[in-house]
Amino acid sequence: VQLQASGGGLVQAGDSLRLSCAPSARTFSFYAMGWFRQAPGKEREFVATAGRTGGSTYYAESVKGRFAISRDNAKNTVYLQMDSLEPGDTAVYYCAADFSWATDHISDRPNDYELWGQGTQVTVSS
């Protein structure tokens, strides 16, 4: 299974971006999906997660109210809609997949995720 995040870019503060991640797996619906980010010189941090159906979600406090995670299991794709971007959101964003039998399972812990994709760079200028 491969994960590839896309949709990053250079934007100004206040702008929006939508990231996408499309795992190459027929079993996509069996994975809780998460978004993490890593800024230069900092550790990777949790951003958002969605359960297998998308009915359960959880966000980092720093992005709550500005970012929204969603998924389309028919298209095997998970999205991260990022609004009101701030310079502090500048980072490489990664999507990750966590296999689970529980439909509402979500996690903010990187070690719970078995699969990681290549990141996509998001740069927010002030």
Backbone bond lengths (Angstrom), bond angles and torsions (degrees), N, CA, C in turn:
res aa  C-N    CA-C-N  psi(-1)  N-CA   C-N-CA  omega(-1)  CA-C   N-CA-C  phi
1 V - - - 1.453 - - 1.520 108.58 -
2 Q 1.309 115.15 129.23 1.454 119.66 177.96 1.514 109.29 -116.16
3 L 1.306 115.56 142.91 1.461 121.98 176.27 1.514 108.17 -116.35
4 Q 1.292 115.64 136.86 1.459 119.40 177.87 1.517 108.41 -137.68
5 A 1.317 114.84 115.02 1.455 119.89 176.52 1.516 109.12 -87.63
6 S 1.307 116.02 146.13 1.457 121.13 178.68 1.521 109.28 -148.06
7 G 1.318 115.20 167.21 1.451 120.12 175.61 1.516 114.83 106.98
8 G 1.319 116.90 -1.80 1.452 119.45 179.42 1.513 111.74 -71.59
9 G 1.328 115.73 173.36 1.450 119.73 178.92 1.504 111.68 170.74
10 L 1.325 114.74 -172.04 1.461 122.63 178.39 1.518 108.60 -104.71
11 V 1.327 116.23 120.62 1.459 120.96 -179.25 1.524 109.22 -134.60
12 Q 1.314 115.08 171.32 1.460 121.02 176.60 1.527 109.90 -96.71
13 A 1.300 114.77 158.23 1.461 119.95 177.15 1.525 109.55 -55.50
14 G 1.317 115.24 135.52 1.449 121.05 -178.66 1.514 114.22 95.53
15 D 1.309 116.88 -14.79 1.458 121.34 179.45 1.522 111.22 -77.67
16 S 1.325 114.36 176.94 1.465 121.35 -179.97 1.524 110.28 -125.80
17 L 1.303 114.57 153.85 1.454 122.30 172.55 1.524 107.77 -143.23
18 R 1.322 115.84 153.63 1.462 119.72 172.81 1.526 108.09 -125.13
19 L 1.296 114.75 119.66 1.451 121.01 175.98 1.519 109.54 -91.44
20 S 1.323 115.50 149.22 1.457 121.65 176.94 1.514 109.42 -129.65
21 C 1.307 114.17 153.04 1.468 119.79 176.61 1.519 106.38 -145.98
22 A 1.309 116.06 124.88 1.456 120.60 -176.37 1.517 109.73 -125.34
23 P 1.309 117.68 92.59 1.463 120.13 177.29 1.520 111.65 -63.55
24 S 1.293 115.67 142.74 1.461 120.47 178.91 1.515 108.83 -88.39
25 A 1.323 116.34 65.73 1.461 120.17 -176.27 1.512 110.03 -141.92
26 R 1.324 115.51 131.19 1.458 119.34 175.61 1.524 111.24 -69.97
27 T 1.335 115.47 -18.31 1.462 120.57 -178.41 1.515 111.64 -96.49
28 F 1.328 117.14 25.52 1.464 121.46 -178.34 1.513 111.73 -51.29
29 S 1.317 117.40 -39.43 1.463 121.03 -175.85 1.531 112.77 -68.74
30 F 1.326 117.77 -8.43 1.456 121.17 176.86 1.528 112.43 -93.20
31 Y 1.319 116.65 3.62 1.457 120.39 -177.63 1.524 111.25 -113.51
32 A 1.317 115.50 130.67 1.460 119.27 161.90 1.517 105.87 -73.12
33 M 1.320 115.77 143.94 1.464 119.85 -176.40 1.521 110.52 -117.80
34 G 1.302 115.14 145.00 1.459 119.19 179.61 1.515 111.79 -136.20
35 W 1.299 114.00 155.76 1.473 121.52 172.14 1.525 108.30 -117.90
36 F 1.312 114.71 133.98 1.451 122.23 176.96 1.521 107.90 -129.65
37 R 1.306 116.23 165.40 1.464 119.07 177.91 1.522 109.73 -145.07
38 Q 1.317 113.89 156.24 1.458 119.55 178.78 1.516 109.11 -140.80
39 A 1.319 114.59 118.10 1.452 121.06 177.45 1.532 109.00 -91.27
40 P 1.315 117.65 158.03 1.467 120.54 -179.49 1.525 111.43 -56.03
41 G 1.317 115.62 129.78 1.448 120.24 177.96 1.507 115.27 77.18
42 K 1.322 117.28 4.21 1.463 120.85 -178.82 1.518 110.61 -120.85
43 E 1.313 115.26 161.98 1.460 119.96 176.81 1.529 110.38 -77.94
44 R 1.316 113.88 158.44 1.463 118.80 176.40 1.523 109.20 -64.98
45 E 1.323 116.17 136.24 1.456 119.90 -178.64 1.515 111.38 -128.68
46 F 1.298 113.38 151.74 1.454 121.45 179.39 1.519 110.80 -70.72
47 V 1.330 115.98 142.65 1.465 121.59 176.62 1.529 110.72 -117.43
48 A 1.330 116.89 -56.78 1.464 120.19 -175.70 1.518 109.52 -160.68
49 T 1.332 115.09 156.20 1.456 120.57 176.93 1.520 109.88 -144.35
50 A 1.317 115.29 151.14 1.460 121.76 176.80 1.517 108.50 -135.44
51 G 1.322 115.12 138.33 1.452 120.67 177.68 1.513 111.71 -70.06
52 R 1.316 115.38 -179.10 1.462 120.62 -173.26 1.516 113.85 -58.79
53 T 1.292 118.14 -35.20 1.465 121.15 -179.88 1.514 112.45 -97.23
54 G 1.311 116.95 -8.16 1.458 120.57 -175.41 1.508 113.25 84.02
55 G 1.332 115.99 -1.89 1.454 119.03 -178.34 1.518 113.54 -74.54
56 S 1.313 116.92 -24.33 1.463 121.21 176.91 1.519 108.78 -113.26
57 T 1.313 115.16 131.07 1.456 121.04 179.83 1.527 109.32 -138.73
58 Y 1.312 114.27 160.74 1.467 119.61 178.63 1.513 107.57 -154.41
59 Y 1.352 116.02 142.73 1.454 120.79 -175.18 1.526 111.42 -129.06
60 A 1.305 114.17 152.76 1.454 119.30 168.62 1.524 108.34 -68.49
61 E 1.306 116.32 146.27 1.465 120.28 -178.66 1.524 111.58 -57.64
62 S 1.312 116.85 -33.61 1.465 120.77 -175.10 1.531 113.15 -68.41
63 V 1.331 116.80 -17.78 1.468 119.38 -178.01 1.524 112.87 -118.42
64 K 1.315 116.14 -5.27 1.465 119.92 -177.25 1.524 110.31 -59.62
65 G 1.320 115.20 131.07 1.454 120.07 -179.14 1.520 113.67 90.47
66 R 1.321 117.03 -14.04 1.470 120.67 179.49 1.526 111.80 -114.64
67 F 1.319 116.65 -32.91 1.467 121.40 -178.35 1.532 109.26 -109.18
68 A 1.312 115.01 151.29 1.467 120.30 176.80 1.518 109.52 -140.44
69 I 1.314 115.59 127.07 1.457 120.60 176.77 1.527 108.61 -99.04
70 S 1.318 115.39 141.59 1.455 120.36 176.81 1.523 107.89 -150.33
71 R 1.306 114.98 165.94 1.462 118.46 179.22 1.515 109.55 -145.63
72 D 1.311 114.66 151.61 1.460 122.53 176.57 1.520 105.89 -125.00
73 N 1.307 116.03 98.77 1.465 119.22 -175.91 1.530 112.43 -67.20
74 A 1.322 116.91 -24.54 1.465 119.71 177.35 1.524 110.96 -68.87
75 K 1.324 115.38 -27.94 1.467 120.41 179.61 1.526 112.68 -104.32
76 N 1.336 115.69 4.20 1.465 119.81 -179.04 1.524 111.77 51.88
77 T 1.315 116.13 46.02 1.453 119.53 -175.10 1.527 110.58 -137.32
78 V 1.307 115.23 140.06 1.458 121.69 172.25 1.532 107.73 -117.41
79 Y 1.320 115.23 143.02 1.454 121.16 -176.00 1.529 110.73 -120.96
80 L 1.313 114.39 155.18 1.462 120.63 169.08 1.521 107.12 -132.06
81 Q 1.320 115.48 105.05 1.456 120.99 176.42 1.513 108.08 -84.92
82 M 1.309 116.61 121.92 1.459 121.45 -176.52 1.529 108.99 -117.86
83 D 1.299 116.28 113.46 1.461 122.61 178.95 1.517 110.75 -112.53
84 S 1.307 115.56 162.81 1.468 120.95 178.66 1.531 111.21 49.22
85 L 1.300 115.15 49.35 1.464 119.24 -176.60 1.525 111.02 -64.14
86 E 1.319 113.63 146.14 1.463 122.01 -178.68 1.528 108.94 -123.09
87 P 1.326 117.85 156.31 1.468 118.89 177.67 1.528 112.44 -54.83
88 G 1.309 117.37 -31.26 1.463 121.15 178.57 1.514 113.81 -67.06
89 D 1.320 117.50 -10.70 1.471 121.03 177.09 1.522 111.81 -85.15
90 T 1.314 116.75 -5.43 1.458 120.49 179.82 1.522 110.44 -61.68
91 A 1.316 115.71 124.02 1.469 121.42 -176.58 1.520 108.84 -178.71
92 V 1.314 114.32 170.80 1.455 120.26 166.57 1.527 106.89 -89.83
93 Y 1.304 116.36 127.26 1.464 122.24 -177.54 1.516 109.88 -102.02
94 Y 1.335 114.88 134.06 1.452 121.96 -178.91 1.522 110.17 -121.84
95 C 1.313 115.11 141.87 1.454 118.11 168.65 1.521 108.67 -101.41
96 A 1.311 115.86 153.35 1.452 121.35 -177.15 1.521 109.55 -145.92
97 A 1.332 115.24 154.11 1.462 121.06 -176.63 1.517 110.46 -125.18
98 D 1.331 115.01 137.27 1.459 122.91 -176.74 1.527 107.87 -126.53
99 F 1.322 116.95 106.58 1.462 119.98 -179.23 1.526 109.81 -65.51
100 S 1.330 115.64 134.55 1.462 118.56 179.28 1.516 110.72 -152.93
101 W 1.326 116.09 141.35 1.462 121.15 173.79 1.525 110.69 -79.83
102 A 1.310 117.16 -19.75 1.458 121.22 -178.85 1.521 110.35 -86.77
103 T 1.317 116.44 126.51 1.464 119.60 -175.05 1.515 112.75 -69.46
104 D 1.336 117.94 -24.64 1.458 119.37 -176.66 1.522 112.74 -105.41
105 H 1.315 116.20 11.86 1.462 120.02 -179.88 1.524 110.45 -67.18
106 I 1.331 115.67 132.15 1.459 121.65 173.29 1.519 107.33 -140.63
107 S 1.312 116.52 159.33 1.458 119.83 -178.59 1.517 110.34 -153.84
108 D 1.331 114.69 144.50 1.469 120.27 174.31 1.532 110.60 -108.01
109 R 1.326 116.78 12.69 1.463 120.38 -177.37 1.518 110.35 -102.68
110 P 1.308 117.90 119.72 1.469 120.60 -178.73 1.521 113.36 -54.58
111 N 1.322 117.50 -34.82 1.466 120.04 -176.52 1.520 113.07 -68.35
112 D 1.319 117.68 -15.15 1.466 120.40 177.33 1.523 112.12 -77.36
113 Y 1.311 117.14 -15.91 1.460 121.52 -174.17 1.532 110.33 -95.00
114 E 1.331 114.38 124.89 1.461 119.36 -176.47 1.523 113.10 -86.02
115 L 1.321 115.59 -28.14 1.451 120.21 -173.12 1.516 110.40 -121.10
116 W 1.313 115.78 135.70 1.461 122.16 179.96 1.517 109.23 -131.85
117 G 1.320 113.97 145.31 1.447 119.00 179.23 1.506 112.36 -105.80
118 Q 1.296 114.15 175.37 1.457 120.76 171.62 1.522 107.37 -68.01
119 G 1.284 117.39 144.36 1.441 120.53 -177.80 1.512 112.74 -84.54
120 T 1.317 113.97 169.36 1.452 121.04 174.43 1.526 107.92 -128.58
121 Q 1.315 115.84 135.55 1.465 120.40 -174.19 1.527 110.80 -82.04
122 V 1.317 115.06 131.58 1.459 122.26 172.51 1.522 107.35 -120.26
123 T 1.307 115.65 122.99 1.459 121.24 179.46 1.518 108.68 -124.76
124 V 1.328 115.82 124.24 1.454 121.57 -178.57 1.523 107.98 -115.73
125 S 1.310 115.90 118.10 1.457 120.51 179.76 1.530 109.92 -94.34
126 S 1.307 115.22 151.13 1.481 119.96 -178.00 1.514 111.24 -88.97
